[in-house]
Structure formats: C-alpha cells, structure tokens
Amino acid sequence: MNYRELPSFAKDFKQLSKKYKSLPEDLKGFKKILNTIPAGNSKHFNSIAKHELCLIIKARLFCRYLKGSSLRIIYAFHSQTDKIDFIEIYFKGNKTNEDRERIKAYLKNLPKDK
C-alpha cells in the first residue's frame, strides 16, 4: 500500500502532533490496519463519498493521549492502484464534521482518465 499526505493534511497533523505526542505512532498503527483492510470493516469506518477512481472514507483514529475521545481521519482509497491519500485529520471535540470543500477539491483534482 502506498500512502501520501496532502499538504493540508500534513499541516493539520503537525499541529495535532504537538498537542498529542503519541500521534505519529498512532498513525503508524492505523496504517497497519489499512494494509489489511483498506476500506475498513467496522463501525469506526464510514464511506462518505464514492468516485469512479476512489472511495472517500472517514475513520476513527484512536490516540493514546485522548482517553475516550478520538480523532477523525479522512482518506481516499484507490483500489486499482493500492494507494491511500490522507486528506484531513481533526479532533472531534473541536470540529463536528469533515471539511466537505476540501474533499470536493480533492475529487475535482483527480485525473479524468482511468
């Protein structure tokens, strides 16, 4: 599985990892899960958009520094190329929902040809 972080994701991640020191390790653990089940298979994964090239998934990312609370991570899974693009990460306590405009911009910039 190939992973790529969008610049906006990297910025969010950097800010959150200053506050939640275990976040880099937590993301590594999350990637191990994605290597096995990229689209998820539980109530902690929710498909929020479907495109001909990818599936946009919102998942719960458990952080050891957050007892009981969790972070949300939005990513695009490209099944044909075994690629995952991380789009957004946020703390559920600070933000209710994902940034729909960021997702729309991502989908708009996907190549037109398969």
C-alpha positions in Angstrom: 0.0 0.0 0.0 1.3 3.4 -0.9 0.5 6.4 1.3 0.5 10.0 0.5 -0.3 13.0 2.7 -1.9 16.1 1.1 -0.2 19.3 2.2 -3.3 20.4 4.2 -3.3 17.0 6.0 0.4 17.4 6.8 -0.3 20.8 8.3 -3.2 19.5 10.4 -1.2 16.5 11.5 1.8 18.7 12.5 -0.4 20.9 14.7 -2.2 18.0 16.4 1.0 16.0 17.0 2.4 18.9 19.0 -0.5 18.5 21.4 -0.9 14.7 21.2 2.6 13.3 21.3 1.6 9.7 20.5 0.0 10.7 17.2 2.9 9.7 14.9 2.9 6.2 16.4 -0.9 6.0 16.4 -0.9 6.8 12.7 1.6 4.0 12.1 -0.7 1.6 13.8 -3.6 2.9 11.7 -1.6 2.3 8.6 -1.1 -1.3 9.6 -4.9 -1.7 9.8 -5.3 -0.1 6.4 -2.7 -2.5 4.9 -5.0 -5.4 5.9 -8.5 -3.7 5.4 -8.1 -0.5 3.4 -11.8 0.2 3.3 -12.4 -0.7 6.9 -14.8 -3.3 8.2 -16.4 -1.9 11.4 -18.5 0.9 12.8 -15.3 3.0 13.0 -15.1 3.3 9.2 -17.7 5.1 7.2 -17.7 5.6 3.4 -18.7 9.3 2.8 -18.2 9.6 -0.9 -17.8 7.3 -3.9 -15.9 8.3 -7.1 -15.1 6.2 -10.1 -11.4 6.2 -9.1 -11.6 6.1 -5.3 -13.6 5.8 -2.2 -13.6 8.6 0.4 -13.6 7.1 3.9 -14.0 8.8 7.3 -12.5 6.7 10.1 -11.9 7.0 13.8 -8.2 7.3 14.7 -7.6 6.3 18.3 -5.0 8.4 20.0 -3.4 7.1 23.2 -3.3 10.7 24.6 -7.1 11.0 24.2 -8.8 8.8 26.7 -12.3 8.0 25.5 -12.2 10.7 22.7 -10.7 10.2 19.3 -9.6 11.9 16.2 -11.2 11.6 12.8 -9.2 10.9 9.7 -10.5 11.3 6.1 -8.7 9.4 3.3 -9.2 8.3 -0.3 -8.7 4.7 -1.1 -7.7 3.9 -4.7 -8.3 0.2 -5.1 -6.9 -0.1 -8.6 -3.5 1.3 -7.6 -3.4 0.3 -3.9 -2.9 3.9 -2.9 -4.3 5.9 0.0 -4.3 9.7 0.1 -4.8 11.2 3.6 -7.0 14.3 3.1 -7.9 15.6 6.6 -7.4 14.8 10.3 -9.2 16.6 13.1 -10.1 16.3 16.8 -13.8 15.5 17.1 -14.1 17.8 20.2 -13.1 20.9 18.1 -14.8 20.2 14.9 -18.2 18.5 14.3 -17.7 17.3 10.7 -15.2 16.9 7.9 -14.3 19.8 5.6 -16.6 19.0 2.6 -14.9 21.7 0.5 -11.5 20.0 0.9 -13.0 16.7 -0.2 -14.7 18.3 -3.2 -11.4 20.0 -4.2 -9.5 16.6 -3.9 -12.1 14.9 -6.1 -12.1 17.7 -8.6 -8.3 17.4 -9.0 -8.3 13.7 -9.7 -7.3 12.8 -13.2 -10.2 12.4 -15.6 -9.0 9.3 -17.3 -8.9 5.9 -15.6 
